[in-house]
Amino acid sequence: MLGILLEIAKHTARTIIDTLGDDDFFNVLAFNDTTSYTEPCFENEGMLVQANADNRKILKDSLDNLKAGGLAEFGIGLKDAFELLDKYKETTIESECNQAIIVITDGASKRHEEIFEQYNEDERVRVFTYLMGREVGGAEAIKWMACNNKGYYTQIATIADVDENVSKYIHVLSRPMVIKQIYNTIWTNVYMDDAASDEGLALMTTVAQPVFDKKNDTAEKGILLGVVGVDVPIVEILKLTPVYKLGARGYPFAITNNGYILFHPDLRPKWGDEIKPNYNSVDLAEVELSDANDTVGCLNY
């Protein structure tokens, strides 16, 4: 993959990474006649990393170092990708997670059916393929990889096509949840916004839920119509806390399912008039300390 096709591929990968959230785990592999991790720090004998803001930025920046070279050996790349997912599955207790491999390429000469028969006979891993460029050479094999592994095939001709086409994989991944009518309610990390306060920026969170097509004739197709959300000022949540029950030394706090603070007396997102970096991904352990006597002390963030 050379020239403009390589740049389209990098932009596609960055856009896909931007669709991930803190509940996702991922890594980025590059392959020709060997497979390498774009970020060596995340290699560690094969691992998936949480898609938090820091890791997303690190892996997006690592794409700048990708250089064209050698012939893409899909057999090697696919084998290492499947084995990486197998290692993650062995070390996690999650049972309802979608597993997916996303392939970004300018074509493939063969289907590599033997790899899929060995590692994905039950089609538990979905495969999504993105073909770069206007030419259709090698498209047949790329289409087969996606269509025979419960995935989706997309061709991206120019950089302008990236944003429009990247998100299509999300609708495919969401179908099992849509068909089962699984309503996962999500509370986002805190963020600063001036919509909730006349005094400038204030902490906010958003609560969101998927919206499914429940018409009788289309319910089994698993159509995700969209997402509905409401922005909630943190100060409004604080009003619901029973301060009178907490005592003189007590205080309320809340965290997300990933352990990030929604509100806490020692969460201080601003330094003067400047907003601190990564203020919305502060772990509870960063503001609470336990001493040898198991009493809790506070740190100022």
C-alpha positions as CSV (number, residue, x, y, z in Angstrom):
1,M,0.0,0.0,0.0
2,L,1.7,3.2,-1.2
3,G,1.2,7.0,-1.4
4,I,-2.4,8.3,-1.0
5,L,-3.8,4.8,-0.3
6,L,-1.6,4.5,2.8
7,E,-2.8,8.0,4.0
8,I,-6.4,6.9,3.4
9,A,-5.8,3.7,5.4
10,K,-4.3,5.7,8.3
11,H,-7.2,8.1,8.4
12,T,-9.6,5.2,8.3
13,A,-7.9,3.5,11.2
14,R,-7.9,6.8,13.3
15,T,-11.6,7.3,12.6
16,I,-12.4,3.7,13.6
17,I,-10.5,4.3,16.9
18,D,-12.5,7.4,17.5
19,T,-15.7,5.3,17.5
20,L,-14.5,3.3,20.5
21,G,-15.2,4.0,24.1
22,D,-14.0,3.1,27.6
23,D,-15.9,-0.2,27.6
24,D,-14.0,-1.4,24.5
25,F,-10.6,-3.1,24.3
26,F,-8.4,-3.1,21.2
27,N,-5.0,-3.0,19.6
28,V,-3.5,-2.2,16.2
29,L,-1.4,-4.6,14.2
30,A,0.5,-4.0,11.0
31,F,1.6,-6.8,8.8
32,N,3.6,-7.7,5.7
33,D,5.8,-10.8,5.9
34,T,5.7,-10.4,9.7
35,T,3.3,-8.9,12.2
36,S,4.2,-5.9,14.4
37,Y,2.3,-3.8,16.9
38,T,2.1,-0.1,15.9
39,E,2.8,0.8,19.5
40,P,5.6,-1.4,21.0
41,C,4.6,-0.6,24.5
42,F,1.3,-2.4,24.0
43,E,2.9,-5.6,22.6
44,N,3.7,-7.4,25.9
45,E,3.3,-10.8,24.4
46,G,0.0,-9.9,22.9
47,M,-2.7,-7.8,24.7
48,L,-5.7,-5.7,24.2
49,V,-5.8,-2.3,25.9
50,Q,-8.7,-0.3,27.2
51,A,-10.0,2.2,24.7
52,N,-9.7,5.2,27.1
53,A,-8.7,8.6,25.9
54,D,-5.0,8.2,26.6
55,N,-4.7,4.8,24.8
56,R,-6.7,6.0,21.8
57,K,-4.4,8.9,21.4
58,I,-1.3,6.8,21.8
59,L,-2.4,4.3,19.1
60,K,-3.6,7.0,16.7
61,D,-0.3,8.7,17.0
62,S,1.5,5.4,16.4
63,L,0.0,5.2,13.0
64,D,2.2,8.1,11.9
65,N,5.2,5.8,11.9
66,L,3.7,3.3,9.5
67,K,5.7,2.9,6.3
68,A,4.9,0.9,3.2
69,G,7.1,-2.1,2.6
70,G,6.9,-5.7,1.6
71,L,4.0,-7.9,0.5
72,A,1.0,-8.2,2.8
73,E,0.9,-11.8,4.0
74,F,-2.7,-12.1,5.1
75,G,-2.2,-15.6,6.5
76,I,0.3,-14.3,9.1
77,G,-1.7,-11.2,10.0
78,L,-5.0,-13.0,10.4
79,K,-3.4,-15.8,12.4
80,D,-1.9,-13.3,14.9
81,A,-5.1,-11.4,15.1
82,F,-7.2,-14.5,16.0
83,E,-4.6,-15.6,18.5
84,L,-4.6,-12.2,20.2
85,L,-8.4,-12.4,20.6
86,D,-8.0,-15.9,22.0
87,K,-5.5,-14.8,24.6
88,Y,-7.9,-12.0,25.7
89,K,-10.8,-14.4,25.9
90,E,-8.8,-16.6,28.2
91,T,-8.0,-13.8,30.6
92,T,-11.4,-12.1,30.9
93,I,-14.7,-13.0,32.5
94,E,-16.8,-11.1,30.0
95,S,-19.2,-13.3,28.2
96,E,-21.4,-11.0,26.2
97,C,-18.7,-9.1,24.4
98,N,-18.6,-8.8,20.6
99,Q,-15.2,-9.8,19.1
100,A,-14.2,-8.4,15.8
101,I,-11.2,-8.1,13.5
102,I,-11.1,-5.0,11.2
103,V,-8.9,-5.4,8.1
104,I,-7.8,-2.3,6.2
105,T,-6.1,-3.1,2.9
106,D,-5.8,-2.4,-0.8
107,G,-6.6,-5.9,-1.8
108,A,-5.9,-9.6,-1.3
109,S,-5.0,-12.3,-3.7
110,K,-6.7,-15.2,-1.9
111,R,-9.4,-15.9,0.7
112,H,-7.3,-17.8,3.2
113,E,-10.2,-20.1,4.0
114,E,-7.9,-22.4,5.9
115,I,-7.2,-19.7,8.5
116,F,-10.9,-19.0,9.1
117,E,-11.7,-22.7,9.3
118,Q,-9.0,-23.2,11.9
119,Y,-9.7,-20.1,14.1
120,N,-13.3,-19.1,13.3
121,E,-15.3,-22.1,12.3
122,D,-18.1,-21.1,14.7
123,E,-18.0,-17.5,13.3
124,R,-17.7,-16.1,16.9
125,V,-15.4,-13.4,15.6
126,R,-16.9,-10.9,13.1
127,V,-14.6,-9.7,10.3
128,F,-15.0,-6.3,8.8
129,T,-13.0,-5.3,5.7
130,Y,-12.2,-1.9,4.3
131,L,-10.7,-1.8,0.7
132,M,-8.7,1.3,-0.1
133,G,-8.8,3.0,-3.5
134,R,-10.9,3.1,-6.6
135,E,-9.4,0.0,-8.2
136,V,-11.2,-3.3,-7.4
137,G,-8.3,-5.7,-7.8
138,G,-8.4,-8.2,-5.0
139,A,-11.9,-7.1,-3.9
140,E,-13.5,-10.6,-4.3
141,A,-11.3,-12.1,-1.5
142,I,-11.8,-9.1,0.8
143,K,-15.6,-9.4,0.3
144,W,-15.6,-13.1,1.1
145,M,-13.6,-12.6,4.3
146,A,-16.3,-10.2,5.6
147,C,-19.5,-11.8,4.2
148,N,-18.6,-15.3,5.4
149,N,-17.6,-14.2,8.9
150,K,-20.7,-12.1,9.9
151,G,-19.1,-8.9,9.0
152,Y,-19.4,-6.1,6.5
153,Y,-17.3,-5.0,3.4
154,T,-16.7,-1.4,2.5
155,Q,-14.7,0.2,-0.3
156,I,-13.2,3.7,0.5
157,A,-12.0,5.5,-2.6
158,T,-10.9,8.8,-1.2
159,I,-10.3,10.4,2.2
160,A,-13.6,12.3,1.8
161,D,-15.4,8.9,1.9
162,V,-13.9,7.8,5.3
163,D,-16.3,9.4,7.8
164,E,-19.4,8.3,5.8
165,N,-18.3,4.6,5.6
166,V,-16.4,3.8,8.8
167,S,-19.4,3.8,11.1
168,K,-21.3,1.1,9.1
169,Y,-19.6,-1.6,11.1
170,I,-21.4,-0.4,14.3
171,H,-24.8,-1.2,12.9
172,V,-23.7,-4.8,12.2
173,L,-22.2,-5.3,15.6
174,S,-25.4,-3.9,17.2
175,R,-27.8,-6.3,15.5
176,P,-27.7,-9.0,18.2
177,M,-28.5,-6.4,20.9
178,V,-31.3,-5.0,18.8
179,I,-32.9,-8.3,18.1
180,K,-32.7,-9.3,21.8
181,Q,-34.0,-5.8,22.7
182,I,-31.1,-5.2,25.1
183,Y,-31.4,-1.7,26.5
184,N,-28.0,-0.7,27.9
185,T,-28.2,2.6,29.7
186,I,-24.9,4.5,29.4
187,W,-23.6,7.3,31.6
188,T,-20.7,9.2,30.0
189,N,-17.6,10.5,31.7
190,V,-18.0,14.1,33.0
191,Y,-17.3,16.9,30.6
192,M,-17.3,20.7,30.8
193,D,-20.1,22.7,29.2
194,D,-21.6,26.1,29.6
195,A,-25.1,25.1,28.8
196,A,-26.0,24.3,32.4
197,S,-24.7,27.4,34.1
198,D,-24.8,31.1,33.8
199,E,-21.4,31.3,35.4
200,G,-19.5,29.7,32.6
201,L,-18.3,26.1,32.3
202,A,-19.7,23.5,34.6
203,L,-19.5,19.7,34.9
204,M,-22.0,17.7,32.9
205,T,-22.7,14.0,32.1
206,T,-25.0,12.4,29.5
207,V,-27.3,9.5,30.0
208,A,-28.1,7.6,26.7
209,Q,-30.0,4.6,25.5
210,P,-30.3,2.9,22.1
211,V,-33.5,3.2,20.0
212,F,-34.6,0.1,18.2
213,D,-37.0,-0.5,15.3
214,K,-39.8,-2.5,16.9
215,K,-42.2,-2.7,14.0
216,N,-43.6,-6.2,13.6
217,D,-42.3,-6.6,10.0
218,T,-38.8,-5.3,10.7
219,A,-38.1,-6.3,14.4
220,E,-36.1,-9.4,13.4
221,K,-33.8,-7.4,11.1
222,G,-32.0,-5.8,14.0
223,I,-32.3,-2.2,12.9
224,L,-30.7,0.4,15.2
225,L,-32.5,3.7,14.6
226,G,-30.2,5.7,16.7
227,V,-29.5,6.8,20.3
228,V,-31.4,9.1,22.6
229,G,-29.6,11.0,25.3
230,V,-30.1,13.7,27.9
231,D,-27.5,16.0,29.3
232,V,-27.5,16.2,33.1
233,P,-25.7,18.9,35.1
234,I,-23.7,17.3,37.9
235,V,-25.1,19.9,40.3
236,E,-28.6,18.5,39.7
237,I,-27.4,15.0,40.8
238,L,-25.7,16.5,43.9
239,K,-29.1,18.0,44.9
240,L,-30.4,14.4,45.2
241,T,-27.8,13.3,47.7
242,P,-29.0,13.1,51.3
243,V,-26.5,15.4,52.9
244,Y,-28.2,15.3,56.3
245,K,-27.5,11.6,56.5
246,L,-23.8,11.8,55.7
247,G,-22.6,13.4,58.9
248,A,-20.1,16.2,59.5
249,R,-17.2,14.3,57.9
250,G,-19.1,12.5,55.2
251,Y,-19.5,13.5,51.6
252,P,-21.1,12.1,48.5
253,F,-19.2,10.9,45.4
254,A,-20.1,8.9,42.3
255,I,-18.0,6.9,39.8
256,T,-18.7,5.4,36.4
257,N,-18.6,1.6,35.7
258,N,-15.0,2.1,34.7
259,G,-14.0,3.7,38.0
260,Y,-13.8,7.3,36.7
261,I,-15.1,10.1,39.0
262,L,-18.4,11.8,38.1
263,F,-18.3,14.0,41.2
264,H,-16.1,14.1,44.3
265,P,-15.1,17.0,46.6
266,D,-11.5,16.7,45.4
267,L,-12.2,16.5,41.7
268,R,-11.0,19.9,40.5
269,P,-11.1,20.0,36.7
270,K,-9.8,23.6,36.4
271,W,-6.6,25.3,37.3
272,G,-7.5,28.9,37.5
273,D,-9.2,29.5,34.2
274,E,-7.5,26.6,32.5
275,I,-9.2,23.2,32.1
276,K,-6.8,20.4,33.2
277,P,-6.0,17.7,30.7
278,N,-7.7,14.3,31.2
279,Y,-9.9,15.8,33.9
280,N,-12.8,13.5,32.8
281,S,-10.8,10.3,33.3
282,V,-9.7,10.6,36.9
283,D,-9.7,7.3,38.8
284,L,-11.1,7.1,42.3
285,A,-7.7,5.9,43.5
286,E,-6.2,9.2,42.4
287,V,-8.2,11.2,45.0
288,E,-8.6,8.6,47.8
289,L,-5.8,7.0,49.8
290,S,-5.9,4.3,52.4
291,D,-3.2,4.3,55.1
292,A,-2.0,1.3,57.1
293,N,-4.9,1.6,59.5
294,D,-7.4,1.4,56.7
295,T,-8.6,5.0,57.3
296,V,-9.2,7.0,54.2
297,G,-7.4,10.2,53.3
298,C,-8.0,12.6,50.4
299,L,-5.7,13.9,47.7
300,N,-6.3,17.1,45.7
301,Y,-6.4,16.5,42.0
